[in-house]
Amino acid sequence: MVAVDNDVYDRVGDTWWDDDNPLVVLHGSMTAGRMDYFRGVLARLGRLPTGQTTPAALDVGSGGGFLAEEFCRLGFAVTGVDPSAVSIRTARAHAAAGGLDIEYRVGAGERLPVDDAAFDVAYCSDVLEHVDDVDRVLAETARALKPGGIYLFDTLNRTLASSLATKATQQWRLTRVIDFAAHDWAMFLPPDELAARLGRHGLTVQESVGLGPRAKPWTAVAALVRLRRGHLTYRQVSERLDMGRTRYKGLFYMGHALY
Ligand SMILES: C[S@@+](CC[C@H](N)C(=O)[O-])C[C@H]1O[C@@H](n2cnc3c(N)ncnc32)[C@H](O)[C@@H]1O
């Protein structure tokens, strides 16, 4: 077991948007991949902003604001919450520089600094595998949602494949591409376990689908090798991996639930 290093978001959180920051792996292709799915769900449910109304969206664990900015551009009034003050400062500055009006607050998912029943949509992307108390975060998110609200998520599955991928990218000397413990495999959540936990808080999962690299395996390996040699940035690696919706749910998966 490896203790997950959440302090990294304070150590390097002022460079979230830089091409050579490991955190930008979440953005290079993954933001587009996650947003394709989330936008599709909201469109299917008829819950995309229409221009007449500005529904409220809550980003739990907003980090540098990759997804908050996307939801803001879709027309949502976005509130981003994250315990890392450095990340919140960075997200705030990036949004302001881009002329985006996003409300950012420092706070943990276990104690969200938001009102009850205030949000039409809440989402939690690559966060549930980082939190101390998943049930508390889900209970708090449910509290923040309006009845009929939508919960969007993506996280890591607890499988042999994700165990090997975690060890290869962050532990094994010959293959690792990050020098901090981004993840602890024991904290990953299989889809059934997450669905059961969500259910306990009134959130009924409607669907879960795979999220992962769509690049050919040799393209992915070549990109990681070139990253180690310093020939590619983390953003370029993310682009080459082409993270998005997949059939395979053994690494990452994403989905949605109704409250
Ligand atoms: C991998 S990043 C994901 C950031 C963002 N959601 C994204 O996908 O671009 C994980 C984020 O979770 C935040 N985090 C860690 N513990 C948390 C908690 N208890 N509640 C809410 N967020 C937390 C970290 O500060 C970090 O910004």
PDBQT file of the ligand as one rigid body, heavy atoms in Angstrom, charges set to zero:
ROOT
HETATM    1  C1  LIG A 301      -6.546  14.363  -9.731  1.00  0.00    +0.000 C 
HETATM    2  S1  LIG A 301      -7.070  15.920  -9.178  1.00  0.00    +0.000 S 
HETATM    3  C2  LIG A 301      -8.538  16.168 -10.146  1.00  0.00    +0.000 C 
HETATM    4  C3  LIG A 301      -8.843  17.622 -10.383  1.00  0.00    +0.000 C 
HETATM    5  C4  LIG A 301     -10.036  17.924 -11.274  1.00  0.00    +0.000 C 
HETATM    6  N1  LIG A 301     -11.254  17.355 -10.760  1.00  0.00    +0.000 N 
HETATM    7  C5  LIG A 301      -9.802  17.427 -12.675  1.00  0.00    +0.000 C 
HETATM    8  O1  LIG A 301     -10.272  16.342 -13.005  1.00  0.00    +0.000 OA
HETATM    9  O2  LIG A 301      -9.133  18.116 -13.447  1.00  0.00    +0.000 OA
HETATM   10  C6  LIG A 301      -7.693  15.528  -7.590  1.00  0.00    +0.000 C 
HETATM   11  C7  LIG A 301      -8.204  16.757  -6.858  1.00  0.00    +0.000 C 
HETATM   12  O3  LIG A 301      -8.916  16.310  -5.698  1.00  0.00    +0.000 OA
HETATM   13  C8  LIG A 301      -8.676  17.239  -4.684  1.00  0.00    +0.000 C 
HETATM   14  N2  LIG A 301      -9.013  16.605  -3.395  1.00  0.00    +0.000 N 
HETATM   15  C9  LIG A 301      -8.233  15.842  -2.584  1.00  0.00    +0.000 A 
HETATM   16  N3  LIG A 301      -8.917  15.496  -1.481  1.00  0.00    +0.000 NA
HETATM   17  C10 LIG A 301     -10.149  16.041  -1.596  1.00  0.00    +0.000 A 
HETATM   18  C11 LIG A 301     -11.317  16.069  -0.780  1.00  0.00    +0.000 A 
HETATM   19  N4  LIG A 301     -11.345  15.438   0.404  1.00  0.00    +0.000 N 
HETATM   20  N5  LIG A 301     -12.398  16.729  -1.209  1.00  0.00    +0.000 NA
HETATM   21  C12 LIG A 301     -12.403  17.371  -2.413  1.00  0.00    +0.000 A 
HETATM   22  N6  LIG A 301     -11.323  17.383  -3.229  1.00  0.00    +0.000 NA
HETATM   23  C13 LIG A 301     -10.215  16.738  -2.827  1.00  0.00    +0.000 A 
HETATM   24  C14 LIG A 301      -7.209  17.590  -4.847  1.00  0.00    +0.000 C 
HETATM   25  O4  LIG A 301      -6.860  18.777  -4.148  1.00  0.00    +0.000 OA
HETATM   26  C15 LIG A 301      -7.115  17.700  -6.357  1.00  0.00    +0.000 C 
HETATM   27  O5  LIG A 301      -7.362  19.000  -6.812  1.00  0.00    +0.000 OA
ENDROOT
TORSDOF 0
